[in-house]
Amino acid sequence: MPRPRKTAFDRDFDEKMKSPEFARAYTEARREIDAVDRIVRELDAVRVAEGKSKADLARAIKAKPEIVRR
């Protein structure tokens, strides 16, 4: 199967990653984003395992439902 062609974004990103400063900042930011994503996914899994809806969780923590949905 042929590889998909790189987009302008991909080419720009590859070029920027050649800069050690950019690569370091990107790697740090990516680590933080991944950590937050893991926490959110784990919390969501626990909520589902407990049989609670997002609305239930919002009520329990006295938050607006849209905050929990995000």
C-alpha positions, 0 to 999 in steps of 0.5 A: 500500500503506498504511503499517503502524500505529506500535507503542507502541515506535515512538511512544515512540521518536519522542517520545524522539528529540525530546530532543537529548541522547537523539538524540545518544546514540542516534546515537552508539550506533547508529554503534558497533553498525553498525561492529561489525556490519560487522566481524563480517559481513566476518569471517564472509564471509572465513571462508566464503570460506576454506571454514572452519566456525565450529568450525574458527575456534574451534579456530584461535583456541583459543576455545569454539565457542559464542563464535564462534557468537555 
